[in-house]
């Protein structure tokens, strides 16, 4: 269910946790297509509802966005590769890329969101290489997170 601090993403998370999309069923083509559509919905909602930049988000709100990202990409290397293939500030993946960059801006003061986002986006060997390359290029400056 949705909670007050989930930035409105509790319903999307509930959809992603349907039995047909998780567990052993998560590896089938039908689940991949559903998750692909939900990933596009998530990406569009980040852009449409002015959710970003990350530094405006309270920790619980950012946590909800990362919960959704983790559920979306769990067992879905193709979706991760799709992200890294278009991970630019002006492409189709721009809102998700902005989420990742926002998590990077909190590092090293608050490393957990960045590591959660990179972990979610590293399903499969090619995506893991891209996540590791992103990590290798980290700057060492951090922006403070707003308090709850």
FIBAZA-932250 format. One record per residue (C-alpha): residue in one letter; x, y, z. Coordinates in steps of 0.02 Angstrom, whole numbers, plus 32768, in hexadecimal, padded with zeros to 4 digits. Layout:
<batis>
<bati><rest>A</rest><px>X</px><py>Y</py><pz>Z</pz></bati>
...
</batis>
This chain:
<batis>
<bati><rest>X</rest><px>8000</px><py>8000</py><pz>8000</pz></bati>
<bati><rest>X</rest><px>802C</px><py>80B5</py><pz>7FED</pz></bati>
<bati><rest>X</rest><px>806C</px><py>811B</py><pz>807E</pz></bati>
<bati><rest>X</rest><px>807A</px><py>81D6</py><pz>8099</pz></bati>
<bati><rest>X</rest><px>8136</px><py>81D5</py><pz>8077</pz></bati>
<bati><rest>X</rest><px>8137</px><py>816C</py><pz>7FD8</pz></bati>
<bati><rest>X</rest><px>8129</px><py>8200</py><pz>7F60</pz></bati>
<bati><rest>X</rest><px>808C</px><py>81B0</py><pz>7F17</pz></bati>
<bati><rest>X</rest><px>80EB</px><py>8119</py><pz>7ED5</pz></bati>
<bati><rest>X</rest><px>809C</px><py>8097</py><pz>7F47</pz></bati>
<bati><rest>X</rest><px>801A</px><py>8068</py><pz>7EC4</pz></bati>
<bati><rest>X</rest><px>809F</px><py>804B</py><pz>7E3E</pz></bati>
<bati><rest>X</rest><px>8101</px><py>7FE4</py><pz>7EBB</pz></bati>
<bati><rest>X</rest><px>8064</px><py>7F7C</py><pz>7EDD</pz></bati>
<bati><rest>X</rest><px>8050</px><py>7F5B</py><pz>7E23</pz></bati>
<bati><rest>X</rest><px>8105</px><py>7F24</py><pz>7E17</pz></bati>
<bati><rest>X</rest><px>80F1</px><py>7EAD</py><pz>7EA9</pz></bati>
<bati><rest>X</rest><px>8063</px><py>7E4D</py><pz>7E56</pz></bati>
<bati><rest>X</rest><px>8089</px><py>7D93</py><pz>7E56</pz></bati>
<bati><rest>X</rest><px>808D</px><py>7D8F</py><pz>7D97</pz></bati>
<bati><rest>X</rest><px>811E</px><py>7E0C</py><pz>7D94</pz></bati>
<bati><rest>X</rest><px>8188</px><py>7DCB</py><pz>7E24</pz></bati>
<bati><rest>X</rest><px>81DF</px><py>7D2C</py><pz>7E58</pz></bati>
<bati><rest>X</rest><px>81F1</px><py>7CA2</py><pz>7DD7</pz></bati>
<bati><rest>X</rest><px>8170</px><py>7CF7</py><pz>7D68</pz></bati>
<bati><rest>X</rest><px>81E0</px><py>7D91</py><pz>7D5A</pz></bati>
<bati><rest>X</rest><px>8250</px><py>7D40</py><pz>7CD9</pz></bati>
<bati><rest>X</rest><px>81CB</px><py>7D21</py><pz>7C55</pz></bati>
<bati><rest>X</rest><px>81B1</px><py>7D8E</py><pz>7BBC</pz></bati>
<bati><rest>X</rest><px>8106</px><py>7DC8</py><pz>7BF5</pz></bati>
<bati><rest>X</rest><px>814D</px><py>7E08</py><pz>7C9A</pz></bati>
<bati><rest>X</rest><px>81D9</px><py>7E61</py><pz>7C3C</pz></bati>
<bati><rest>X</rest><px>815A</px><py>7EBA</py><pz>7BCC</pz></bati>
<bati><rest>X</rest><px>80F1</px><py>7EEE</py><pz>7C62</pz></bati>
<bati><rest>X</rest><px>818A</px><py>7F2D</py><pz>7CBF</pz></bati>
<bati><rest>X</rest><px>81C3</px><py>7F8A</py><pz>7C24</pz></bati>
<bati><rest>X</rest><px>811C</px><py>7FE5</py><pz>7C1B</pz></bati>
<bati><rest>X</rest><px>8122</px><py>800B</py><pz>7CD6</pz></bati>
<bati><rest>X</rest><px>81D6</px><py>8048</py><pz>7CC4</pz></bati>
<bati><rest>X</rest><px>819C</px><py>80C2</py><pz>7C3D</pz></bati>
<bati><rest>X</rest><px>810D</px><py>80F9</py><pz>7CAF</pz></bati>
<bati><rest>X</rest><px>8189</px><py>8113</py><pz>7D3E</pz></bati>
<bati><rest>X</rest><px>81FF</px><py>8175</py><pz>7CCE</pz></bati>
<bati><rest>X</rest><px>8171</px><py>81E1</py><pz>7C89</pz></bati>
<bati><rest>X</rest><px>812D</px><py>8203</py><pz>7D38</pz></bati>
<bati><rest>X</rest><px>81D8</px><py>823F</py><pz>7D73</pz></bati>
<bati><rest>X</rest><px>81D7</px><py>82BF</py><pz>7CE6</pz></bati>
<bati><rest>X</rest><px>811E</px><py>82EC</py><pz>7CE6</pz></bati>
<bati><rest>X</rest><px>8106</px><py>8308</py><pz>7DA0</pz></bati>
<bati><rest>X</rest><px>81A6</px><py>836A</py><pz>7DC0</pz></bati>
<bati><rest>X</rest><px>81E4</px><py>82E8</py><pz>7E3D</pz></bati>
<bati><rest>X</rest><px>829A</px><py>8312</py><pz>7E1C</pz></bati>
<bati><rest>X</rest><px>831C</px><py>8355</py><pz>7E46</pz></bati>
<bati><rest>X</rest><px>8347</px><py>82D5</py><pz>7ECA</pz></bati>
<bati><rest>X</rest><px>838A</px><py>8356</py><pz>7F45</pz></bati>
<bati><rest>X</rest><px>82D5</px><py>8393</py><pz>7F5F</pz></bati>
<bati><rest>X</rest><px>829C</px><py>82E5</py><pz>7F96</pz></bati>
<bati><rest>X</rest><px>828D</px><py>82AF</py><pz>804A</pz></bati>
<bati><rest>X</rest><px>82E5</px><py>8209</py><pz>806F</pz></bati>
<bati><rest>X</rest><px>823F</px><py>81A9</py><pz>8075</pz></bati>
<bati><rest>X</rest><px>820C</px><py>81ED</py><pz>7FCA</pz></bati>
<bati><rest>X</rest><px>82B2</px><py>81C0</py><pz>7F7C</pz></bati>
<bati><rest>X</rest><px>82A7</px><py>8115</py><pz>7FCF</pz></bati>
<bati><rest>X</rest><px>81FE</px><py>80F9</py><pz>7F7B</pz></bati>
<bati><rest>X</rest><px>8243</px><py>8126</py><pz>7ED0</pz></bati>
<bati><rest>X</rest><px>82D3</px><py>80AE</py><pz>7EEA</pz></bati>
<bati><rest>X</rest><px>825B</px><py>8025</py><pz>7F26</pz></bati>
<bati><rest>X</rest><px>81FE</px><py>8037</py><pz>7E81</pz></bati>
<bati><rest>X</rest><px>82A0</px><py>8036</py><pz>7E1C</pz></bati>
<bati><rest>X</rest><px>82DC</px><py>7F98</py><pz>7E75</pz></bati>
<bati><rest>X</rest><px>8237</px><py>7F3E</py><pz>7E54</pz></bati>
<bati><rest>X</rest><px>8236</px><py>7F77</py><pz>7D9E</pz></bati>
<bati><rest>X</rest><px>82E2</px><py>7F36</py><pz>7D75</pz></bati>
<bati><rest>X</rest><px>82E6</px><py>7E9B</py><pz>7DE2</pz></bati>
<bati><rest>X</rest><px>8312</px><py>7E0A</py><pz>7D6F</pz></bati>
<bati><rest>X</rest><px>8306</px><py>7E7B</py><pz>7CD5</pz></bati>
<bati><rest>X</rest><px>83B3</px><py>7E90</py><pz>7C86</pz></bati>
<bati><rest>X</rest><px>8364</px><py>7ECF</py><pz>7BE4</pz></bati>
<bati><rest>X</rest><px>8313</px><py>7F63</py><pz>7C3E</pz></bati>
<bati><rest>X</rest><px>83BA</px><py>7F8E</py><pz>7C90</pz></bati>
<bati><rest>X</rest><px>8415</px><py>7F84</py><pz>7BEA</pz></bati>
<bati><rest>X</rest><px>838D</px><py>7FF1</py><pz>7B9D</pz></bati>
<bati><rest>X</rest><px>83AB</px><py>8071</py><pz>7C26</pz></bati>
<bati><rest>X</rest><px>8468</px><py>8076</py><pz>7C11</pz></bati>
<bati><rest>X</rest><px>8456</px><py>807D</py><pz>7B54</pz></bati>
<bati><rest>X</rest><px>83F1</px><py>811E</py><pz>7B62</pz></bati>
<bati><rest>X</rest><px>8435</px><py>8165</py><pz>7C05</pz></bati>
<bati><rest>X</rest><px>844B</px><py>821A</py><pz>7BD4</pz></bati>
<bati><rest>X</rest><px>8406</px><py>82BD</py><pz>7C16</pz></bati>
<bati><rest>X</rest><px>8397</px><py>82D7</py><pz>7B7C</pz></bati>
<bati><rest>X</rest><px>8361</px><py>822A</py><pz>7B41</pz></bati>
<bati><rest>X</rest><px>82CE</px><py>81B9</py><pz>7B6A</pz></bati>
<bati><rest>X</rest><px>8327</px><py>8180</py><pz>7C08</pz></bati>
<bati><rest>X</rest><px>8349</px><py>8234</py><pz>7C40</pz></bati>
<bati><rest>X</rest><px>82D5</px><py>8232</py><pz>7CD9</pz></bati>
<bati><rest>X</rest><px>831E</px><py>818E</py><pz>7D1A</pz></bati>
<bati><rest>X</rest><px>83CC</px><py>81CF</py><pz>7CF3</pz></bati>
<bati><rest>X</rest><px>83A3</px><py>826E</py><pz>7D56</pz></bati>
<bati><rest>X</rest><px>836E</px><py>81FF</py><pz>7DE8</pz></bati>
<bati><rest>X</rest><px>8415</px><py>81A3</py><pz>7DE0</pz></bati>
<bati><rest>X</rest><px>8478</px><py>8246</py><pz>7DD1</pz></bati>
<bati><rest>X</rest><px>8416</px><py>828E</py><pz>7E64</pz></bati>
<bati><rest>X</rest><px>8445</px><py>81F6</py><pz>7ECD</pz></bati>
<bati><rest>X</rest><px>84FA</px><py>8210</py><pz>7E96</pz></bati>
<bati><rest>X</rest><px>84F2</px><py>82C5</py><pz>7ED4</pz></bati>
<bati><rest>X</rest><px>84CA</px><py>8286</py><pz>7F84</pz></bati>
<bati><rest>X</rest><px>8564</px><py>8215</py><pz>7F83</pz></bati>
<bati><rest>X</rest><px>85D1</px><py>8204</py><pz>7FEE</pz></bati>
<bati><rest>X</rest><px>856C</px><py>825B</py><pz>8077</pz></bati>
<bati><rest>X</rest><px>84DD</px><py>81E1</py><pz>8057</pz></bati>
<bati><rest>X</rest><px>8519</px><py>8151</py><pz>7FEC</pz></bati>
<bati><rest>X</rest><px>8487</px><py>80D8</py><pz>8002</pz></bati>
<bati><rest>X</rest><px>8413</px><py>8124</py><pz>7F7D</pz></bati>
<bati><rest>X</rest><px>849C</px><py>8120</py><pz>7EFA</pz></bati>
<bati><rest>X</rest><px>84CA</px><py>806C</py><pz>7F20</pz></bati>
<bati><rest>X</rest><px>8413</px><py>8039</py><pz>7F1F</pz></bati>
<bati><rest>X</rest><px>83F7</px><py>808D</py><pz>7E76</pz></bati>
<bati><rest>X</rest><px>8494</px><py>8042</py><pz>7E2A</pz></bati>
<bati><rest>X</rest><px>8469</px><py>7F97</py><pz>7E72</pz></bati>
<bati><rest>X</rest><px>83BD</px><py>7FA1</py><pz>7E24</pz></bati>
<bati><rest>X</rest><px>8407</px><py>7FD3</py><pz>7D7B</pz></bati>
<bati><rest>X</rest><px>848B</px><py>7F4B</py><pz>7D76</pz></bati>
<bati><rest>X</rest><px>8427</px><py>7EAE</py><pz>7D4A</pz></bati>
<bati><rest>X</rest><px>848F</px><py>7E4C</py><pz>7CCF</pz></bati>
<bati><rest>X</rest><px>8548</px><py>7E58</py><pz>7CA1</pz></bati>
<bati><rest>X</rest><px>853D</px><py>7EE9</py><pz>7C25</pz></bati>
<bati><rest>X</rest><px>84D5</px><py>7F53</py><pz>7C9A</pz></bati>
<bati><rest>X</rest><px>8549</px><py>7F2A</py><pz>7D2B</pz></bati>
<bati><rest>X</rest><px>85DD</px><py>7F67</py><pz>7CC4</pz></bati>
<bati><rest>X</rest><px>8582</px><py>800B</py><pz>7CA1</pz></bati>
<bati><rest>X</rest><px>8555</px><py>8021</py><pz>7D59</pz></bati>
<bati><rest>X</rest><px>860A</px><py>8001</py><pz>7D8A</pz></bati>
<bati><rest>X</rest><px>8647</px><py>807F</py><pz>7D09</pz></bati>
<bati><rest>X</rest><px>85CB</px><py>8100</py><pz>7D4E</pz></bati>
<bati><rest>X</rest><px>860D</px><py>80DE</py><pz>7DFD</pz></bati>
<bati><rest>X</rest><px>86C2</px><py>80F0</py><pz>7DC2</pz></bati>
<bati><rest>X</rest><px>869B</px><py>81A1</py><pz>7D82</pz></bati>
<bati><rest>X</rest><px>8655</px><py>81E0</py><pz>7E28</pz></bati>
<bati><rest>X</rest><px>8682</px><py>828F</py><pz>7E60</pz></bati>
<bati><rest>X</rest><px>86AD</px><py>82A7</py><pz>7F16</pz></bati>
<bati><rest>X</rest><px>8634</px><py>8337</py><pz>7F3C</pz></bati>
<bati><rest>X</rest><px>858B</px><py>831B</py><pz>7F90</pz></bati>
<bati><rest>X</rest><px>84EE</px><py>8383</py><pz>7FA8</pz></bati>
<bati><rest>X</rest><px>8495</px><py>8377</py><pz>8050</pz></bati>
<bati><rest>X</rest><px>83EE</px><py>831C</py><pz>8059</pz></bati>
<bati><rest>X</rest><px>8357</px><py>837B</py><pz>809F</pz></bati>
<bati><rest>X</rest><px>831F</px><py>8342</py><pz>814B</pz></bati>
<bati><rest>X</rest><px>8278</px><py>82E9</py><pz>8166</pz></bati>
</batis>
